[in-house]
Amino acid sequence: GVGLYRTEFLWLTSGRTPTEDEQFEHYRKTLELLDGRPLTIRTFDLGADKYTQEQSEEPERNPFLGCRSIRYCLQNLPMFKTQLRAILRASAFGRMKIMFPLVSTVMELRQTKMLLKDVCEELDEEGIPYDRNLETGMMIEVPSAALMAKTFASEVSFFSIGTNDLIQYTLAVDRGNERVANLYTGAHPAVIQLIKSVVRAARRRSIDVSLCGEIAAEPMYTMLLIGLGIRTLSLVPSQIPAIKQVIRSVDVERCERVARKVSTFDSERQVINYLRAELRKVSPESLIDSASGT
């Protein structure tokens, strides 16, 4: 299936806001192509490094800390409502989940869920079918969401840990800035602890948790992520064979031992050296697919 459908590219490719029917057709056709396999669709995630011609005339000074993703949507309700209508209409044509990006407060999530409920009621009044059991989830991409995962877990059906942003916000590192890019790493103990706490919160509420981002596609991290409790990864198709190779070479018990050992380290260099050594034992050929510590 598709673990992360990036709907913002409908805006980026056209430079304008697509109509409800245009969006509906895109989502419906994707579901038909999947032929019964699941599709997790992420709502509009613009701002930061992704802009359309229709967005703010003046770029923000700190776009990654500004009006992006769910914040932008909640400040542009007609546009957001149009997208939700299109998604709900398409949900009648296959297995779909809906996911909200960059949620940082409970009020943001509840406001979004309330808008989704309003759209459902509108479709009911219009006699338009949709999946009444559509699962709603959220991305865990900022430390506030990770630290409050226990609370959020009672509000949604699933989590998706977005590691690219989570690393950036946790370590206060702009990964596009060459002067500090070397500090950007998923091997930092703080990042690992946040992932661990999110998985624990999800398990306590018996909700699903997946993980996406660059580290999901790096074989060096695979055993650690399994050991932390991650069972679903979203990654680029080109890396699927390498990750499968690692998964087929280990068992859960071994991965849990790796995770326990990593939890004793206090530096990213220790983590990287250990994970590379463990990967070399089970799948030496995968080392060439794994970056040196990003």
C-alpha positions in Angstrom: 0.0 0.0 0.0 0.9 3.7 0.3 1.9 4.8 3.8 2.1 8.5 3.0 0.3 10.2 0.1 1.7 13.8 -0.1 -1.4 15.8 -1.3 0.5 19.1 -1.4 2.0 18.1 -4.7 -1.4 18.6 -6.3 -0.9 22.3 -5.4 2.8 22.5 -6.3 2.5 21.0 -9.7 -0.3 23.3 -10.8 0.7 26.4 -8.8 -2.9 26.9 -7.7 -5.5 25.3 -5.4 -7.2 22.4 -7.2 -10.9 22.2 -7.2 -12.8 19.7 -5.1 -13.6 17.5 -8.1 -10.0 17.6 -9.3 -8.8 16.5 -5.9 -11.5 13.8 -5.7 -10.5 12.4 -9.0 -6.8 12.2 -8.0 -7.6 10.4 -4.8 -10.2 8.1 -6.3 -7.8 7.1 -9.2 -5.0 6.4 -6.7 -7.3 4.1 -4.7 -8.3 2.3 -7.9 -4.7 1.7 -8.8 -4.0 0.3 -5.4 -6.7 -2.3 -6.0 -7.8 -2.8 -2.4 -4.4 -2.1 -0.8 -4.4 0.7 1.9 -3.8 4.4 1.3 -2.8 6.8 4.0 -3.5 10.3 2.8 -1.9 13.3 4.5 -3.7 16.6 4.3 -2.1 19.7 2.7 1.4 20.2 4.1 2.7 23.4 2.6 4.8 26.2 4.1 8.4 25.8 5.2 10.2 24.7 2.1 7.1 24.2 -0.1 5.1 27.1 -1.4 2.6 27.8 -4.2 2.0 31.1 -6.0 -1.2 31.6 -4.0 0.5 31.6 -0.6 1.8 34.6 1.3 3.5 37.3 -0.8 6.3 37.8 1.6 8.3 34.7 2.6 8.5 34.1 6.4 11.8 34.7 8.2 11.6 31.3 9.9 9.3 29.3 7.6 9.9 26.0 9.5 8.6 27.7 12.6 5.9 29.6 10.9 2.5 29.1 9.3 2.8 25.7 7.7 1.0 22.4 7.5 -2.0 22.1 9.8 -1.5 25.7 11.0 -1.9 27.0 7.4 -5.0 24.8 6.9 -6.7 26.1 10.0 -6.1 29.7 8.9 -7.5 28.9 5.4 -10.6 27.0 6.3 -12.5 27.1 2.9 -9.5 25.6 1.2 -9.1 22.9 3.9 -12.8 22.1 3.9 -12.6 21.6 0.2 -9.8 19.1 0.6 -11.6 17.2 3.4 -14.7 16.9 1.2 -12.7 15.5 -1.7 -10.9 13.0 0.6 -14.1 11.8 2.2 -15.8 11.4 -1.1 -12.9 9.3 -2.4 -12.9 7.2 0.7 -16.0 5.4 -0.6 -13.8 3.8 -3.3 -11.2 1.9 -1.3 -9.2 1.5 1.9 -8.2 4.9 3.1 -6.9 6.6 6.2 -6.6 10.3 6.7 -3.6 11.9 8.6 -3.0 15.4 9.8 0.6 16.9 9.7 2.6 18.9 12.2 0.0 18.9 15.0 1.6 20.5 18.0 -1.4 21.1 20.3 -4.4 19.2 21.4 -6.6 22.2 20.4 -5.3 22.0 16.8 -6.2 18.4 16.6 -9.7 18.9 18.1 -10.4 21.8 15.8 -9.4 19.7 12.8 -11.6 16.8 14.0 -14.5 19.2 14.5 -14.1 20.5 10.9 -14.0 16.9 9.6 -17.2 16.1 11.5 -18.9 19.2 10.0 -17.9 18.0 6.5 -19.3 14.6 7.2 -22.6 16.1 8.2 -22.7 18.2 5.0 -22.1 15.1 2.9 -24.8 13.3 4.8 -27.3 16.1 4.0 -26.3 16.0 0.4 -26.6 12.2 0.2 -23.0 11.7 -0.8 -21.4 8.4 0.3 -18.2 8.1 2.2 -16.4 5.7 4.5 -18.1 6.2 7.9 -15.4 4.2 9.6 -12.6 6.3 8.1 -9.6 6.1 10.5 -8.1 9.5 11.5 -4.5 9.8 12.6 -1.8 12.4 13.1 1.9 12.8 12.4 4.3 13.1 15.4 6.8 15.6 14.1 7.5 18.0 16.9 8.7 17.4 20.5 5.5 18.8 22.0 3.4 16.1 20.2 5.9 13.4 21.1 5.9 14.4 24.8 2.1 14.5 24.8 1.7 11.3 22.9 -0.3 9.7 25.7 -3.0 12.4 25.4 -3.0 12.4 21.6 -3.3 8.6 21.6 -6.8 9.0 23.0 -7.8 11.3 20.2 -6.8 9.4 17.1 -6.7 5.9 15.6 -3.0 5.9 14.6 0.3 7.8 14.8 2.9 8.3 12.1 6.3 9.4 13.4 7.7 11.9 10.9 11.4 11.6 11.7 12.8 14.3 9.3 11.0 17.1 11.1 11.2 15.5 14.5 15.0 15.4 14.3 15.1 18.9 13.0 12.9 20.4 15.7 14.4 18.3 18.6 18.0 19.2 17.8 17.3 22.7 16.6 19.1 22.0 13.4 18.3 23.3 9.9 19.2 20.3 7.8 19.5 22.6 4.8 22.2 24.7 6.4 25.6 23.4 5.5 27.2 25.0 8.6 25.1 22.8 11.0 24.0 19.9 8.8 26.5 17.6 10.5 24.5 17.9 13.7 21.4 16.5 12.0 21.2 12.8 12.9 18.6 10.3 13.8 21.1 8.6 16.1 20.9 11.3 18.7 19.8 9.7 22.0 17.1 12.4 22.5 15.5 11.5 19.2 15.6 7.8 20.0 14.0 8.4 23.4 11.2 10.4 21.8 10.5 7.6 19.3 10.5 5.1 22.2 8.0 7.2 24.2 5.6 7.6 21.3 5.6 3.9 20.6 4.9 3.2 24.3 2.0 5.6 24.4 0.5 4.1 21.2 0.8 0.6 22.6 -1.0 1.6 25.9 -4.0 2.8 23.9 -3.7 -0.1 21.4 -3.4 2.2 18.4 -1.1 1.7 15.4 2.2 3.5 15.0 4.3 3.8 11.9 7.5 5.7 11.1 8.5 7.6 8.0 11.4 9.8 7.0 15.0 9.2 6.0 15.9 6.9 8.8 13.1 4.5 7.8 15.0 3.9 4.6 18.4 3.4 6.2 19.3 -0.2 7.0 21.5 0.9 9.8 18.4 1.9 11.8 16.2 -1.0 11.0 17.0 -3.3 13.9 16.8 -0.4 16.3 13.4 0.7 15.1 12.0 -2.9 15.3 13.5 -3.2 18.8 11.7 0.1 19.8 8.4 -1.4 18.7 8.0 0.0 15.2 6.3 -2.5 12.9 5.3 -0.4 9.9 7.8 1.7 7.9 7.0 4.2 5.1 10.0 4.6 2.7 11.0 5.2 -0.9 10.4 2.1 -3.1 14.1 2.0 -4.1 15.1 1.2 -0.5 12.6 -1.6 0.1 14.9 -4.4 -0.9 17.7 -3.3 1.4 15.3 -2.9 4.4 13.7 -6.3 3.6 17.1 -7.9 3.6 17.8 -6.7 7.1 14.4 -7.7 8.4 14.7 -11.2 7.0 18.1 -11.6 8.7 17.0 -10.9 12.3 14.3 -11.7 14.8 12.5 -9.4 17.2 14.4 -10.6 20.3 17.7 -9.6 18.7 16.3 -6.2 17.7 15.1 -5.6 21.3 18.6 -6.4 22.6 20.0 -3.8 20.2 17.4 -1.2 21.4 18.3 -1.9 25.0 22.0 -1.5 24.3 21.4 1.7 22.4 19.5 3.1 25.4 22.7 3.0 27.4 24.6 5.4 25.1 24.8 9.1 25.6 26.2 10.2 22.2 25.2 9.8 18.6 28.7 8.5 17.7 28.3 5.6 20.1 24.9 4.8 18.6 26.2 5.0 15.0 29.3 2.8 15.6 27.2 0.2 17.4 24.4 0.1 14.9 26.9 -0.3 12.0 28.7 -3.1 13.8 25.4 -4.9 14.4 24.3 -4.4 10.8 27.7 -5.8 9.6 27.0 -9.0 11.5 23.6 -9.7 9.9 23.7 -8.0 6.5 27.2 -6.7 5.5 26.0 -5.8 2.0 23.4 -3.4 3.5 26.2 -1.2 4.9 26.7 0.4 1.5 23.0 1.5 1.6 23.3 3.1 5.0 24.5 6.6 5.4 27.3 7.3 7.9 25.1 8.8 10.5 22.3 11.0 9.0 
